[in-house]
Amino acid sequence: MSACGFKYCALDIFEAEDTILFDLNNHDPGDELRDKFDLVTNFGTTEHVINQYQSMKTIHDLAKPGGIIYHDVPMSGYLYHGYFSYSPVFFFDLAAANAYRVVMQSYSKNPHPTDAAKYMTEHGYPDKSYYDCGIEFIFEKLLPSPFHTPLETRTSLGVRASQLDTVNQYVRNG
């Protein structure tokens, strides 16, 4: 970014040039960083962090209204890389809950299969290999509102509209 003439700042657990020591599991960006950035990138970071809520909230809080949030993370496979893989449903619901405009979405598949671990095939995985697949979503943060947590209810049985309205109201009001 710096080589292209952009001012750059990283949040990381490792010391480096132009880096603020920051743990996405626990730290809050504070007023000095909140709503300050034109571009916030998640190029394969959040899948390594247990606290997904705090990670997504921090990304939201860092981007200023009109700013861009760029996620490029695993969707499936990558069984030896991080803790999480993401689905399109997650990103669509994240966008809806926070009034993000979806600027772009893209999906990729590694052309070469990865060998399945012996412990997988010995315990029911039917194939000798699998494919690593990635997902990218680019959002524009439209509003200066606090972060809202999405709640996936498509597969829930017996959820009445009144219950969902109560839950959504609670989520919006924190």
N, C-alpha and C positions, 0 to 999 in steps of 0.2 A: 504494500500500500504506500509506504514511504517513497519507494522508488518511482511510483507514479505521481508523486506530488501531493498525496493525501496525508493529513495529520492522522496518526494511528495510535490507538491505545488498546492494549490487551488486558483482559482479566484472566489470571492464571494462578495455579498453585506453585509454579516454578518461577524463579527470578529470571528476568530477561530485560533487554532494553525496551523502553516504552511499555512496561508491564506493571500493573497494580496487582499485588498479591491478594488473591480473592478465592474463596472456596464457595462454589455454587451450591453446595449442600447447606451452608449456614449463613453466609454473609448477605447483607442487604446493601445495595449500591449507595444509599443515602442521597441527600439532596444535592450534593456536589456532582453526582453523575446522573441523576434521574432526569429523563426527558432531554438529554444533551446530544444524542448521537443521530446523525443522518443515516448511518448504516450500522446494524448490529448483525454479526455473522455467527452462525453455529455450524461450523464446518467439521462435524464429527466430534463434538464435545459432550453434549448432554447424555449420550448413551452410556457414558462412563460415570455418571453422577446418579446416586440413589435418589436424591431428593428432586424428583421431576417438577413438583410444584414450584419450589424455590428457583430452580433453573429457568423455567418458562416465565415466571414472574419477574425475575431479574432481567431477562431479555426484553420483556415488555417494558419494564421500568426504564431501561437504558435508552430505548428508541424514543425520539421526540415525535410529536404529532407530525405526520407527513413523512416520517422516516421509514426506512426499509428494514425489514427483518428477513434474513436469509438463512434457511435451514437446509443443510445437506447431510443426511444421516442414514443409517441402515434401515431398510424396510424388512428384509428377511435374510436368512443365512447368517453370515458373519458370527458364527457360533463361538468364536474365540476372541471376539472383539466387543468389549463393553458388556453392559448389563441389559440393555433395552434395544428393541427394534420398534419402528413406528409404522402406523397405518395411515392411509389417506383420511380415514374417519377422524383420527386424532387431529390432524391439521385442519380439516374442514370445520370441526367443532370448536377448535381453538380460535379460528378466524371468526366464526359466528358469535362466540361468547365475548369477543373483544372488539367487534366491529372492524376487523382487519379486511382490507381489500386483497383478494388473492390476485397477485400480479402474474405469477407463473407457478406451474407445477410440472414436474418431470420425474420419470421413473427410469431406472437403469438395471441391467442384468449383466453380471460378469459373464463373458462368453465361455469361460472355462470353469467346469465344476470343481468343487472342493470335496476332498474325500471325507466321508462321514467317519467320525471317531468310532473305534471299536466298541466303546461303552454304549454308543447309540444303537448300533446294529445288533448288539447282543441283547438289548432291552426294547426291541420292537420297531426301531426305525427301519422301514422296508427297503431303502435304497442304499447303495454303496457311496453315493455322493449327493450333493445338493448345490444350489446356485446361490451366490451372494447377490442381493438386489438392494438398490439404493432408492431413496426418495428425496426430492428437493421441493421445497415450497418457499416462495418469496411472497411476503406480505407487505402491504403498506399500512402502517398504524395511522388510522384516521382521526382518532379522538384523544384528548388528554385525560382519559378516564383511568381509574385504577384497574389492575388486572382482575379478570373474572375467570374462574375455573369452569371449564366445560364439564358436563355430565352426560355421558352416553347412555341413552335410555331406549334405543331402537330395539334391543333384544330383551328388554324387561317385560315380564308378564304382569298384567293386572295393575299397571300404573294409571291412575286416574288423572285427568287433566288438572283437577284441583290440587292433587298432591304435587304434581310437577310444577305448577305455578308457585306453590309454597316453597319448594326447593329452589327454583330459579330466583325467586325474590330474595331468599336467604343468601344465595351465592352472590347476587348482585350487590347486596348491602353489607357483605362481609360478615 
